[in-house]
Structure formats: structure tokens, C-alpha cells
């Protein structure tokens, strides 16, 4: 019975976002032209890639920087 209540209750538990996840989500709402300016690139990347490049260049998070993101 406890497992059943834990299962039902898990839908109501708040899970904190990872550091800078909210900021990255906000950046994705910006136009691509502004993201290119922030990321200091003229290459045609997706918005997610431009946000990753921007965050990497500005060293926002060590955990984020240690992930396997290739910008080339």
C-alpha cells in the first residue's frame, strides 16, 4: 500500500531544476539573431546549440562545462 501512495504522491513533489536550466530555457525564447550575437558566432546553429555555446563561453556552470558538448 505504501508503494501505491508513494507512486501517487510522486506527481505532487516539486523537483528543483539544475543550476542555470531556467536561464537556458529563457535564452531559448530569444530570437536566433540575438543568440548569435550573445554566442559571438555567425554560424547557423540551432537555438539549443547557440545557448550551449553561450553558456560555455561564459563559464556559467562547471557541471555544464564538463558535459560532452562539441561546438565545432
PQR file of N, CA, C, O and H, with PARSE charges and radii, in Angstrom:
ATOM      1  N   UNK A   1       0.809  -1.186   0.000 -0.4000 1.5000
ATOM      2  CA  UNK A   1       0.000   0.000   0.000 -0.0000 2.0000
ATOM      3  C   UNK A   1       0.858   1.258   0.000  0.5500 1.7000
ATOM      4  O   UNK A   1       0.508   2.258  -0.627 -0.5500 1.4000
ATOM      5  N   UNK A   2       1.993   1.202   0.712 -0.4000 1.5000
ATOM      6  CA  UNK A   2       2.893   2.350   0.772 -0.0000 2.0000
ATOM      7  C   UNK A   2       3.420   2.693  -0.610  0.5500 1.7000
ATOM      8  O   UNK A   2       3.522   3.870  -0.955 -0.5500 1.4000
ATOM      9  H   UNK A   2       2.278   0.390   1.221  0.4000 1.0000
ATOM     10  N   UNK A   3       3.758   1.686  -1.408 -0.4000 1.5000
ATOM     11  CA  UNK A   3       4.259   1.931  -2.758 -0.0000 2.0000
ATOM     12  C   UNK A   3       3.212   2.629  -3.612  0.5500 1.7000
ATOM     13  O   UNK A   3       3.537   3.491  -4.428 -0.5500 1.4000
ATOM     14  H   UNK A   3       3.676   0.730  -1.128  0.4000 1.0000
ATOM     15  N   UNK A   4       1.958   2.252  -3.420 -0.4000 1.5000
ATOM     16  CA  UNK A   4       0.877   2.888  -4.165 -0.0000 2.0000
ATOM     17  C   UNK A   4       0.780   4.372  -3.821  0.5500 1.7000
ATOM     18  O   UNK A   4       0.667   5.206  -4.719 -0.5500 1.4000
ATOM     19  H   UNK A   4       1.694   1.552  -2.757  0.4000 1.0000
ATOM     20  N   UNK A   5       0.823   4.712  -2.530 -0.4000 1.5000
ATOM     21  CA  UNK A   5       0.744   6.108  -2.113 -0.0000 2.0000
ATOM     22  C   UNK A   5       1.988   6.887  -2.539  0.5500 1.7000
ATOM     23  O   UNK A   5       1.893   8.059  -2.902 -0.5500 1.4000
ATOM     24  H   UNK A   5       0.914   4.034  -1.801  0.4000 1.0000
ATOM     25  N   UNK A   6       3.145   6.243  -2.497 -0.4000 1.5000
ATOM     26  CA  UNK A   6       4.363   6.894  -2.974 -0.0000 2.0000
ATOM     27  C   UNK A   6       4.269   7.199  -4.468  0.5500 1.7000
ATOM     28  O   UNK A   6       4.712   8.252  -4.928 -0.5500 1.4000
ATOM     29  H   UNK A   6       3.222   5.291  -2.203  0.4000 1.0000
ATOM     30  N   UNK A   7       3.694   6.274  -5.208 -0.4000 1.5000
ATOM     31  CA  UNK A   7       3.526   6.475  -6.638 -0.0000 2.0000
ATOM     32  C   UNK A   7       2.586   7.651  -6.919  0.5500 1.7000
ATOM     33  O   UNK A   7       2.892   8.503  -7.752 -0.5500 1.4000
ATOM     34  H   UNK A   7       3.334   5.419  -4.834  0.4000 1.0000
ATOM     35  N   UNK A   8       1.466   7.698  -6.238 -0.4000 1.5000
ATOM     36  CA  UNK A   8       0.502   8.785  -6.418 -0.0000 2.0000
ATOM     37  C   UNK A   8       1.101  10.110  -5.936  0.5500 1.7000
ATOM     38  O   UNK A   8       0.932  11.139  -6.590 -0.5500 1.4000
ATOM     39  H   UNK A   8       1.218   7.005  -5.561  0.4000 1.0000
ATOM     40  N   UNK A   9       1.784  10.088  -4.823 -0.4000 1.5000
ATOM     41  CA  UNK A   9       2.368  11.307  -4.262 -0.0000 2.0000
ATOM     42  C   UNK A   9       3.525  11.859  -5.071  0.5500 1.7000
ATOM     43  O   UNK A   9       3.822  13.050  -4.985 -0.5500 1.4000
ATOM     44  H   UNK A   9       1.921   9.252  -4.292  0.4000 1.0000
ATOM     45  N   UNK A  10       4.186  11.014  -5.856 -0.4000 1.5000
ATOM     46  CA  UNK A  10       5.343  11.483  -6.628 -0.0000 2.0000
ATOM     47  C   UNK A  10       4.952  12.509  -7.678  0.5500 1.7000
ATOM     48  O   UNK A  10       5.804  13.274  -8.130 -0.5500 1.4000
ATOM     49  H   UNK A  10       3.944  10.046  -5.925  0.4000 1.0000
ATOM     50  N   UNK A  11       3.691  12.546  -8.075 -0.4000 1.5000
ATOM     51  CA  UNK A  11       3.246  13.542  -9.051 -0.0000 2.0000
ATOM     52  C   UNK A  11       3.148  14.937  -8.456  0.5500 1.7000
ATOM     53  O   UNK A  11       3.111  15.920  -9.195 -0.5500 1.4000
ATOM     54  H   UNK A  11       2.999  11.924  -7.707  0.4000 1.0000
ATOM     55  N   UNK A  12       3.105  15.039  -7.129 -0.4000 1.5000
ATOM     56  CA  UNK A  12       2.909  16.319  -6.457 -0.0000 2.0000
ATOM     57  C   UNK A  12       4.186  16.845  -5.810  0.5500 1.7000
ATOM     58  O   UNK A  12       4.132  17.838  -5.084 -0.5500 1.4000
ATOM     59  H   UNK A  12       3.135  14.240  -6.528  0.4000 1.0000
ATOM     60  N   UNK A  13       5.309  16.222  -6.046 -0.4000 1.5000
ATOM     61  CA  UNK A  13       6.566  16.625  -5.439 -0.0000 2.0000
ATOM     62  C   UNK A  13       7.296  17.551  -6.404  0.5500 1.7000
ATOM     63  O   UNK A  13       7.444  17.239  -7.586 -0.5500 1.4000
ATOM     64  H   UNK A  13       5.352  15.416  -6.635  0.4000 1.0000
ATOM     65  N   UNK A  14       7.751  18.693  -5.890 -0.4000 1.5000
ATOM     66  CA  UNK A  14       8.484  19.658  -6.706 -0.0000 2.0000
ATOM     67  C   UNK A  14       9.933  19.219  -6.846  0.5500 1.7000
ATOM     68  O   UNK A  14      10.590  18.887  -5.859 -0.5500 1.4000
ATOM     69  H   UNK A  14       7.631  18.947  -4.931  0.4000 1.0000
ATOM     70  N   UNK A  15      10.417  19.219  -8.063 -0.4000 1.5000
ATOM     71  CA  UNK A  15      11.804  18.883  -8.331 -0.0000 2.0000
ATOM     72  C   UNK A  15      12.519  20.138  -8.813  0.5500 1.7000
ATOM     73  O   UNK A  15      12.150  20.718  -9.835 -0.5500 1.4000
ATOM     74  H   UNK A  15       9.882  19.488  -8.865  0.4000 1.0000
ATOM     75  N   UNK A  16      13.528  20.549  -8.083 -0.4000 1.5000
ATOM     76  CA  UNK A  16      14.260  21.754  -8.440 -0.0000 2.0000
ATOM     77  C   UNK A  16      15.008  21.548  -9.752  0.5500 1.7000
ATOM     78  O   UNK A  16      15.559  20.473  -9.989 -0.5500 1.4000
ATOM     79  H   UNK A  16      13.828  20.078  -7.253  0.4000 1.0000
ATOM     80  N   UNK A  17      15.033  22.572 -10.608 -0.4000 1.5000
ATOM     81  CA  UNK A  17      15.794  22.449 -11.851 -0.0000 2.0000
ATOM     82  C   UNK A  17      17.294  22.494 -11.569  0.5500 1.7000
ATOM     83  O   UNK A  17      17.736  22.991 -10.533 -0.5500 1.4000
ATOM     84  H   UNK A  17      14.586  23.446 -10.416  0.4000 1.0000
ATOM     85  N   UNK A  18      18.046  21.974 -12.498 -0.4000 1.5000
ATOM     86  CA  UNK A  18      19.506  22.048 -12.387 -0.0000 2.0000
ATOM     87  C   UNK A  18      19.931  23.514 -12.449  0.5500 1.7000
ATOM     88  O   UNK A  18      19.197  24.349 -12.977 -0.5500 1.4000
ATOM     89  H   UNK A  18      17.687  21.571 -13.340  0.4000 1.0000
ATOM     90  N   UNK A  19      21.114  23.833 -11.913 -0.4000 1.5000
ATOM     91  CA  UNK A  19      21.580  25.215 -11.993 -0.0000 2.0000
ATOM     92  C   UNK A  19      21.631  25.695 -13.445  0.5500 1.7000
ATOM     93  O   UNK A  19      22.114  24.983 -14.325 -0.5500 1.4000
ATOM     94  H   UNK A  19      21.710  23.155 -11.484  0.4000 1.0000
ATOM     95  N   UNK A  20      21.138  26.887 -13.683 -0.4000 1.5000
ATOM     96  CA  UNK A  20      21.124  27.563 -14.986 -0.0000 2.0000
ATOM     97  C   UNK A  20      20.202  26.899 -16.000  0.5500 1.7000
ATOM     98  O   UNK A  20      20.194  27.299 -17.164 -0.5500 1.4000
ATOM     99  H   UNK A  20      20.745  27.466 -12.968  0.4000 1.0000
ATOM    100  N   UNK A  21      19.428  25.902 -15.596 -0.4000 1.5000
ATOM    101  CA  UNK A  21      18.485  25.296 -16.520 -0.0000 2.0000
ATOM    102  C   UNK A  21      17.378  26.289 -16.864  0.5500 1.7000
ATOM    103  O   UNK A  21      16.938  26.359 -18.012 -0.5500 1.4000
ATOM    104  H   UNK A  21      19.435  25.577 -14.650  0.4000 1.0000
ATOM    105  N   UNK A  22      16.931  27.052 -15.875 -0.4000 1.5000
ATOM    106  CA  UNK A  22      15.907  28.054 -16.122 -0.0000 2.0000
ATOM    107  C   UNK A  22      16.419  29.175 -17.010  0.5500 1.7000
ATOM    108  O   UNK A  22      15.699  29.659 -17.883 -0.5500 1.4000
ATOM    109  H   UNK A  22      17.288  26.995 -14.943  0.4000 1.0000
ATOM    110  N   UNK A  23      17.667  29.593 -16.788 -0.4000 1.5000
ATOM    111  CA  UNK A  23      18.263  30.638 -17.615 -0.0000 2.0000
ATOM    112  C   UNK A  23      18.433  30.153 -19.045  0.5500 1.7000
ATOM    113  O   UNK A  23      18.189  30.904 -19.990 -0.5500 1.4000
ATOM    114  H   UNK A  23      18.252  29.200 -16.078  0.4000 1.0000
ATOM    115  N   UNK A  24      18.847  28.909 -19.212 -0.4000 1.5000
ATOM    116  CA  UNK A  24      18.996  28.345 -20.555 -0.0000 2.0000
ATOM    117  C   UNK A  24      17.646  28.277 -21.253  0.5500 1.7000
ATOM    118  O   UNK A  24      17.554  28.530 -22.455 -0.5500 1.4000
ATOM    119  H   UNK A  24      19.045  28.299 -18.445  0.4000 1.0000
ATOM    120  N   UNK A  25      16.608  27.941 -20.515 -0.4000 1.5000
ATOM    121  CA  UNK A  25      15.257  27.889 -21.095 -0.0000 2.0000
ATOM    122  C   UNK A  25      14.818  29.284 -21.530  0.5500 1.7000
ATOM    123  O   UNK A  25      14.193  29.446 -22.578 -0.5500 1.4000
ATOM    124  H   UNK A  25      16.683  27.736 -19.539  0.4000 1.0000
ATOM    125  N   UNK A  26      15.149  30.298 -20.715 -0.4000 1.5000
ATOM    126  CA  UNK A  26      14.828  31.679 -21.091 -0.0000 2.0000
ATOM    127  C   UNK A  26      15.577  32.083 -22.358  0.5500 1.7000
ATOM    128  O   UNK A  26      15.002  32.714 -23.245 -0.5500 1.4000
ATOM    129  H   UNK A  26      15.656  30.167 -19.863  0.4000 1.0000
ATOM    130  N   UNK A  27      16.849  31.723 -22.445 -0.4000 1.5000
ATOM    131  CA  UNK A  27      17.645  32.096 -23.619 -0.0000 2.0000
ATOM    132  C   UNK A  27      17.073  31.499 -24.899  0.5500 1.7000
ATOM    133  O   UNK A  27      17.174  32.108 -25.965 -0.5500 1.4000
ATOM    134  H   UNK A  27      17.315  31.210 -21.724  0.4000 1.0000
ATOM    135  N   UNK A  28      16.484  30.333 -24.808 -0.4000 1.5000
ATOM    136  CA  UNK A  28      15.914  29.691 -25.995 -0.0000 2.0000
ATOM    137  C   UNK A  28      14.715  30.453 -26.548  0.5500 1.7000
ATOM    138  O   UNK A  28      14.325  30.240 -27.696 -0.5500 1.4000
ATOM    139  H   UNK A  28      16.402  29.838 -23.943  0.4000 1.0000
ATOM    140  N   UNK A  29      14.128  31.334 -25.749 -0.4000 1.5000
ATOM    141  CA  UNK A  29      12.991  32.125 -26.232 -0.0000 2.0000
ATOM    142  C   UNK A  29      13.450  33.345 -27.017  0.5500 1.7000
ATOM    143  O   UNK A  29      12.641  33.977 -27.696 -0.5500 1.4000
ATOM    144  H   UNK A  29      14.444  31.507 -24.817  0.4000 1.0000
ATOM    145  N   UNK A  30      14.732  33.688 -26.938 -0.4000 1.5000
ATOM    146  CA  UNK A  30      15.250  34.837 -27.683 -0.0000 2.0000
ATOM    147  C   UNK A  30      15.327  34.513 -29.171  0.5500 1.7000
ATOM    148  O   UNK A  30      15.450  33.345 -29.540 -0.5500 1.4000
ATOM    149  H   UNK A  30      15.389  33.174 -26.387  0.4000 1.0000
ATOM    150  N   UNK A  31      15.256  35.524 -30.025 -0.4000 1.5000
ATOM    151  CA  UNK A  31      15.426  35.284 -31.462 -0.0000 2.0000
ATOM    152  C   UNK A  31      16.834  34.769 -31.768  0.5500 1.7000
ATOM    153  O   UNK A  31      17.787  35.053 -31.042 -0.5500 1.4000
ATOM    154  H   UNK A  31      15.156  36.472 -29.725  0.4000 1.0000
ATOM    155  N   UNK A  32      16.941  34.022 -32.838 -0.4000 1.5000
ATOM    156  CA  UNK A  32      18.236  33.445 -33.219 -0.0000 2.0000
ATOM    157  C   UNK A  32      19.290  34.526 -33.463  0.5500 1.7000
ATOM    158  O   UNK A  32      20.466  34.329 -33.157 -0.5500 1.4000
ATOM    159  H   UNK A  32      16.167  33.791 -33.427  0.4000 1.0000
ATOM    160  N   UNK A  33      18.880  35.636 -33.997 -0.4000 1.5000
ATOM    161  CA  UNK A  33      19.821  36.729 -34.269 -0.0000 2.0000
ATOM    162  C   UNK A  33      20.467  37.225 -32.974  0.5500 1.7000
ATOM    163  O   UNK A  33      21.672  37.472 -32.931 -0.5500 1.4000
ATOM    164  H   UNK A  33      17.925  35.796 -34.246  0.4000 1.0000
ATOM    165  N   UNK A  34      19.660  37.370 -31.918 -0.4000 1.5000
ATOM    166  CA  UNK A  34      20.207  37.801 -30.638 -0.0000 2.0000
ATOM    167  C   UNK A  34      21.099  36.726 -30.024  0.5500 1.7000
ATOM    168  O   UNK A  34      22.129  37.039 -29.427 -0.5500 1.4000
ATOM    169  H   UNK A  34      18.681  37.170 -31.953  0.4000 1.0000
ATOM    170  N   UNK A  35      20.708  35.463 -30.168 -0.4000 1.5000
ATOM    171  CA  UNK A  35      21.535  34.377 -29.639 -0.0000 2.0000
ATOM    172  C   UNK A  35      22.882  34.316 -30.345  0.5500 1.7000
ATOM    173  O   UNK A  35      23.908  34.063 -29.714 -0.5500 1.4000
ATOM    174  H   UNK A  35      19.871  35.209 -30.653  0.4000 1.0000
ATOM    175  N   UNK A  36      22.878  34.547 -31.650 -0.4000 1.5000
ATOM    176  CA  UNK A  36      24.149  34.561 -32.391 -0.0000 2.0000
ATOM    177  C   UNK A  36      25.051  35.672 -31.879  0.5500 1.7000
ATOM    178  O   UNK A  36      26.260  35.483 -31.750 -0.5500 1.4000
ATOM    179  H   UNK A  36      22.044  34.753 -32.163  0.4000 1.0000
ATOM    180  N   UNK A  37      24.469  36.830 -31.588 -0.4000 1.5000
ATOM    181  CA  UNK A  37      25.264  37.940 -31.061 -0.0000 2.0000
ATOM    182  C   UNK A  37      25.806  37.601 -29.678  0.5500 1.7000
ATOM    183  O   UNK A  37      26.963  37.899 -29.379 -0.5500 1.4000
ATOM    184  H   UNK A  37      23.487  36.983 -31.693  0.4000 1.0000
ATOM    185  N   UNK A  38      24.995  36.988 -28.837 -0.4000 1.5000
ATOM    186  CA  UNK A  38      25.455  36.609 -27.498 -0.0000 2.0000
ATOM    187  C   UNK A  38      26.550  35.548 -27.562  0.5500 1.7000
ATOM    188  O   UNK A  38      27.522  35.600 -26.808 -0.5500 1.4000
ATOM    189  H   UNK A  38      24.055  36.745 -29.079  0.4000 1.0000
ATOM    190  N   UNK A  39      26.383  34.586 -28.468 -0.4000 1.5000
ATOM    191  CA  UNK A  39      27.355  33.495 -28.592 -0.0000 2.0000
ATOM    192  C   UNK A  39      28.569  33.912 -29.415  0.5500 1.7000
ATOM    193  O   UNK A  39      29.533  33.157 -29.540 -0.5500 1.4000
ATOM    194  H   UNK A  39      25.593  34.544 -29.080  0.4000 1.0000
ATOM    195  N   UNK A  40      28.516  35.116 -29.974 -0.4000 1.5000
ATOM    196  CA  UNK A  40      29.617  35.659 -30.775 -0.0000 2.0000
ATOM    197  C   UNK A  40      29.979  34.734 -31.922  0.5500 1.7000
ATOM    198  O   UNK A  40      31.145  34.391 -32.113 -0.5500 1.4000
ATOM    199  H   UNK A  40      27.733  35.730 -29.873  0.4000 1.0000
ATOM    200  N   UNK A  41      28.971  34.333 -32.684 -0.4000 1.5000
ATOM    201  CA  UNK A  41      29.194  33.477 -33.837 -0.0000 2.0000
ATOM    202  C   UNK A  41      28.246  33.895 -34.948  0.5500 1.7000
ATOM    203  O   UNK A  41      27.188  34.470 -34.690 -0.5500 1.4000
ATOM    204  H   UNK A  41      28.023  34.612 -32.529  0.4000 1.0000
ATOM    205  N   UNK A  42      28.626  33.607 -36.173 -0.4000 1.5000
ATOM    206  CA  UNK A  42      27.773  33.850 -37.325 -0.0000 2.0000
ATOM    207  C   UNK A  42      27.320  32.543 -37.961  0.5500 1.7000
ATOM    208  O   UNK A  42      26.590  32.548 -38.951 -0.5500 1.4000
ATOM    209  H   UNK A  42      29.486  33.141 -36.382  0.4000 1.0000
ATOM    210  N   UNK A  43      27.754  31.432 -37.392 -0.4000 1.5000
ATOM    211  CA  UNK A  43      27.405  30.127 -37.942 -0.0000 2.0000
ATOM    212  C   UNK A  43      25.928  29.831 -37.706  0.5500 1.7000
ATOM    213  O   UNK A  43      25.316  30.366 -36.782 -0.5500 1.4000
ATOM    214  H   UNK A  43      28.347  31.428 -36.587  0.4000 1.0000
ATOM    215  N   UNK A  44      25.371  28.986 -38.540 -0.4000 1.5000
ATOM    216  CA  UNK A  44      23.965  28.602 -38.423 -0.0000 2.0000
ATOM    217  C   UNK A  44      23.849  27.374 -37.524  0.5500 1.7000
ATOM    218  O   UNK A  44      24.045  26.242 -37.965 -0.5500 1.4000
ATOM    219  H   UNK A  44      25.868  28.552 -39.291  0.4000 1.0000
ATOM    220  N   UNK A  45      23.528  27.621 -36.260 -0.4000 1.5000
ATOM    221  CA  UNK A  45      23.313  26.562 -35.290 -0.0000 2.0000
ATOM    222  C   UNK A  45      21.866  26.612 -34.835  0.5500 1.7000
ATOM    223  O   UNK A  45      21.186  27.622 -35.013 -0.5500 1.4000
ATOM    224  H   UNK A  45      23.369  28.540 -35.901  0.4000 1.0000
ATOM    225  N   UNK A  46      21.403  25.531 -34.255 -0.4000 1.5000
ATOM    226  CA  UNK A  46      20.075  25.534 -33.650 -0.0000 2.0000
ATOM    227  C   UNK A  46      20.111  26.416 -32.404  0.5500 1.7000
ATOM    228  O   UNK A  46      21.180  26.752 -31.896 -0.5500 1.4000
ATOM    229  H   UNK A  46      21.956  24.710 -34.110  0.4000 1.0000
ATOM    230  N   UNK A  47      18.935  26.781 -31.926 -0.4000 1.5000
ATOM    231  CA  UNK A  47      18.870  27.625 -30.731 -0.0000 2.0000
ATOM    232  C   UNK A  47      19.507  26.928 -29.532  0.5500 1.7000
ATOM    233  O   UNK A  47      20.217  27.562 -28.750 -0.5500 1.4000
ATOM    234  H   UNK A  47      18.066  26.507 -32.338  0.4000 1.0000
ATOM    235  N   UNK A  48      19.257  25.630 -29.385 -0.4000 1.5000
ATOM    236  CA  UNK A  48      19.840  24.902 -28.257 -0.0000 2.0000
ATOM    237  C   UNK A  48      21.363  24.937 -28.312  0.5500 1.7000
ATOM    238  O   UNK A  48      22.030  25.118 -27.293 -0.5500 1.4000
ATOM    239  H   UNK A  48      18.681  25.116 -30.020  0.4000 1.0000
ATOM    240  N   UNK A  49      21.897  24.765 -29.504 -0.4000 1.5000
ATOM    241  CA  UNK A  49      23.361  24.784 -29.653 -0.0000 2.0000
ATOM    242  C   UNK A  49      23.907  26.181 -29.359  0.5500 1.7000
ATOM    243  O   UNK A  49      24.953  26.306 -28.722 -0.5500 1.4000
ATOM    244  H   UNK A  49      21.356  24.619 -30.331  0.4000 1.0000
ATOM    245  N   UNK A  50      23.221  27.232 -29.810 -0.4000 1.5000
ATOM    246  CA  UNK A  50      23.666  28.594 -29.536 -0.0000 2.0000
ATOM    247  C   UNK A  50      23.641  28.881 -28.038  0.5500 1.7000
ATOM    248  O   UNK A  50      24.542  29.544 -27.524 -0.5500 1.4000
ATOM    249  H   UNK A  50      22.371  27.130 -30.328  0.4000 1.0000
ATOM    250  N   UNK A  51      22.640  28.400 -27.342 -0.4000 1.5000
ATOM    251  CA  UNK A  51      22.576  28.578 -25.889 -0.0000 2.0000
ATOM    252  C   UNK A  51      23.731  27.837 -25.232  0.5500 1.7000
ATOM    253  O   UNK A  51      24.359  28.367 -24.316 -0.5500 1.4000
ATOM    254  H   UNK A  51      21.908  27.861 -27.759  0.4000 1.0000
ATOM    255  N   UNK A  52      24.022  26.622 -25.685 -0.4000 1.5000
ATOM    256  CA  UNK A  52      25.138  25.859 -25.121 -0.0000 2.0000
ATOM    257  C   UNK A  52      26.457  26.582 -25.342  0.5500 1.7000
ATOM    258  O   UNK A  52      27.289  26.650 -24.438 -0.5500 1.4000
ATOM    259  H   UNK A  52      23.512  26.192 -26.430  0.4000 1.0000
ATOM    260  N   UNK A  53      26.651  27.119 -26.531 -0.4000 1.5000
ATOM    261  CA  UNK A  53      27.886  27.852 -26.828 -0.0000 2.0000
ATOM    262  C   UNK A  53      27.998  29.069 -25.928  0.5500 1.7000
ATOM    263  O   UNK A  53      29.066  29.343 -25.380 -0.5500 1.4000
ATOM    264  H   UNK A  53      25.975  27.064 -27.266  0.4000 1.0000
ATOM    265  N   UNK A  54      26.902  29.802 -25.774 -0.4000 1.5000
ATOM    266  CA  UNK A  54      26.912  30.990 -24.923 -0.0000 2.0000
ATOM    267  C   UNK A  54      27.270  30.628 -23.486  0.5500 1.7000
ATOM    268  O   UNK A  54      28.106  31.285 -22.865 -0.5500 1.4000
ATOM    269  H   UNK A  54      26.035  29.579 -26.220  0.4000 1.0000
ATOM    270  N   UNK A  55      26.634  29.578 -22.957 -0.4000 1.5000
ATOM    271  CA  UNK A  55      26.912  29.189 -21.581 -0.0000 2.0000
ATOM    272  C   UNK A  55      28.345  28.682 -21.415  0.5500 1.7000
ATOM    273  O   UNK A  55      28.972  28.929 -20.384 -0.5500 1.4000
ATOM    274  H   UNK A  55      25.955  29.045 -23.461  0.4000 1.0000
ATOM    275  N   UNK A  56      28.861  27.983 -22.409 -0.4000 1.5000
ATOM    276  CA  UNK A  56      30.247  27.516 -22.335 -0.0000 2.0000
ATOM    277  C   UNK A  56      31.231  28.670 -22.356  0.5500 1.7000
ATOM    278  O   UNK A  56      32.201  28.681 -21.599 -0.5500 1.4000
ATOM    279  H   UNK A  56      28.352  27.783 -23.246  0.4000 1.0000
ATOM    280  N   UNK A  57      30.981  29.643 -23.225 -0.4000 1.5000
ATOM    281  CA  UNK A  57      31.899  30.780 -23.324 -0.0000 2.0000
ATOM    282  C   UNK A  57      31.901  31.622 -22.065  0.5500 1.7000
ATOM    283  O   UNK A  57      32.909  32.249 -21.739 -0.5500 1.4000
ATOM    284  H   UNK A  57      30.193  29.634 -23.840  0.4000 1.0000
ATOM    285  N   UNK A  58      30.793  31.643 -21.358 -0.4000 1.5000
ATOM    286  CA  UNK A  58      30.695  32.472 -20.158 -0.0000 2.0000
ATOM    287  C   UNK A  58      30.897  31.681 -18.876  0.5500 1.7000
ATOM    288  O   UNK A  58      30.742  32.225 -17.783 -0.5500 1.4000
ATOM    289  H   UNK A  58      29.974  31.133 -21.623  0.4000 1.0000
ATOM    290  N   UNK A  59      31.242  30.392 -18.997 -0.4000 1.5000
ATOM    291  CA  UNK A  59      31.572  29.547 -17.839 -0.0000 2.0000
ATOM    292  C   UNK A  59      30.532  29.640 -16.740  0.5500 1.7000
ATOM    293  O   UNK A  59      30.863  29.913 -15.586 -0.5500 1.4000
ATOM    294  H   UNK A  59      31.367  29.950 -19.886  0.4000 1.0000
ATOM    295  N   UNK A  60      29.274  29.415 -17.095 -0.4000 1.5000
ATOM    296  CA  UNK A  60      28.218  29.550 -16.113 -0.0000 2.0000
ATOM    297  C   UNK A  60      28.184  28.436 -15.094  0.5500 1.7000
ATOM    298  O   UNK A  60      27.803  28.670 -13.947 -0.5500 1.4000
ATOM    299  H   UNK A  60      29.005  29.193 -18.032  0.4000 1.0000
ATOM    300  N   UNK A  61      28.567  27.244 -15.471 -0.4000 1.5000
ATOM    301  CA  UNK A  61      28.398  26.132 -14.548 -0.0000 2.0000
ATOM    302  C   UNK A  61      29.449  25.071 -14.840  0.5500 1.7000
ATOM    303  O   UNK A  61      29.598  24.649 -15.987 -0.5500 1.4000
ATOM    304  H   UNK A  61      28.876  27.055 -16.403  0.4000 1.0000
ATOM    305  N   UNK A  62      30.178  24.635 -13.820 -0.4000 1.5000
ATOM    306  CA  UNK A  62      31.203  23.616 -14.027 -0.0000 2.0000
ATOM    307  C   UNK A  62      30.603  22.299 -14.489  0.5500 1.7000
ATOM    308  O   UNK A  62      31.184  21.620 -15.335 -0.5500 1.4000
ATOM    309  H   UNK A  62      30.057  24.978 -12.889  0.4000 1.0000
ATOM    310  N   UNK A  63      29.446  21.928 -13.947 -0.4000 1.5000
ATOM    311  CA  UNK A  63      28.804  20.685 -14.363 -0.0000 2.0000
ATOM    312  C   UNK A  63      28.418  20.774 -15.838  0.5500 1.7000
ATOM    313  O   UNK A  63      28.567  19.815 -16.595 -0.5500 1.4000
ATOM    314  H   UNK A  63      28.973  22.480 -13.260  0.4000 1.0000
ATOM    315  N   UNK A  64      27.922  21.941 -16.225 -0.4000 1.5000
ATOM    316  CA  UNK A  64      27.549  22.145 -17.621 -0.0000 2.0000
ATOM    317  C   UNK A  64      28.794  22.114 -18.508  0.5500 1.7000
ATOM    318  O   UNK A  64      28.762  21.538 -19.595 -0.5500 1.4000
ATOM    319  H   UNK A  64      27.801  22.720 -15.610  0.4000 1.0000
ATOM    320  N   UNK A  65      29.880  22.722 -18.059 -0.4000 1.5000
ATOM    321  CA  UNK A  65      31.107  22.768 -18.850 -0.0000 2.0000
ATOM    322  C   UNK A  65      31.768  21.404 -18.976  0.5500 1.7000
ATOM    323  O   UNK A  65      32.482  21.146 -19.946 -0.5500 1.4000
ATOM    324  H   UNK A  65      29.907  23.190 -17.176  0.4000 1.0000
ATOM    325  N   UNK A  66      31.537  20.537 -18.011 -0.4000 1.5000
ATOM    326  CA  UNK A  66      32.145  19.208 -18.080 -0.0000 2.0000
ATOM    327  C   UNK A  66      31.369  18.239 -18.935  0.5500 1.7000
ATOM    328  O   UNK A  66      31.817  17.117 -19.168 -0.5500 1.4000
ATOM    329  H   UNK A  66      30.957  20.747 -17.224  0.4000 1.0000
ATOM    330  N   UNK A  67      30.199  18.660 -19.412 -0.4000 1.5000
ATOM    331  CA  UNK A  67      29.427  17.780 -20.280 -0.0000 2.0000
ATOM    332  C   UNK A  67      30.094  17.701 -21.652  0.5500 1.7000
ATOM    333  O   UNK A  67      30.934  18.533 -21.996 -0.5500 1.4000
ATOM    334  H   UNK A  67      29.835  19.572 -19.223  0.4000 1.0000
ATOM    335  N   UNK A  68      29.713  16.704 -22.420 -0.4000 1.5000
ATOM    336  CA  UNK A  68      30.370  16.470 -23.701 -0.0000 2.0000
ATOM    337  C   UNK A  68      29.662  17.246 -24.807  0.5500 1.7000
ATOM    338  O   UNK A  68      28.915  16.672 -25.600 -0.5500 1.4000
ATOM    339  H   UNK A  68      29.031  16.028 -22.141  0.4000 1.0000
ATOM    340  N   UNK A  69      29.902  18.550 -24.853 -0.4000 1.5000
ATOM    341  CA  UNK A  69      29.299  19.406 -25.868 -0.0000 2.0000
ATOM    342  C   UNK A  69      30.388  19.801 -26.855  0.5500 1.7000
ATOM    343  O   UNK A  69      31.435  20.323 -26.472 -0.5500 1.4000
ATOM    344  H   UNK A  69      30.508  19.016 -24.208  0.4000 1.0000
ATOM    345  N   UNK A  70      30.129  19.546 -28.105 -0.4000 1.5000
ATOM    346  CA  UNK A  70      31.084  19.920 -29.142 -0.0000 2.0000
ATOM    347  C   UNK A  70      30.525  21.130 -29.871  0.5500 1.7000
ATOM    348  O   UNK A  70      29.385  21.118 -30.335 -0.5500 1.4000
ATOM    349  H   UNK A  70      29.279  19.122 -28.416  0.4000 1.0000
ATOM    350  N   UNK A  71      31.340  22.176 -29.968 -0.4000 1.5000
ATOM    351  CA  UNK A  71      30.884  23.393 -30.621 -0.0000 2.0000
ATOM    352  C   UNK A  71      31.406  23.503 -32.041  0.5500 1.7000
ATOM    353  O   UNK A  71      31.078  24.465 -32.736 -0.5500 1.4000
ATOM    354  H   UNK A  71      32.267  22.185 -29.591  0.4000 1.0000
ATOM    355  N   UNK A  72      32.194  22.566 -32.486 -0.4000 1.5000
ATOM    356  CA  UNK A  72      32.737  22.641 -33.851 -0.0000 2.0000
ATOM    357  C   UNK A  72      32.156  21.555 -34.699  0.5500 1.7000
ATOM    358  O   UNK A  72      32.487  21.449 -35.880 -0.5500 1.4000
ATOM    359  H   UNK A  72      32.461  21.784 -31.922  0.4000 1.0000
TER
END
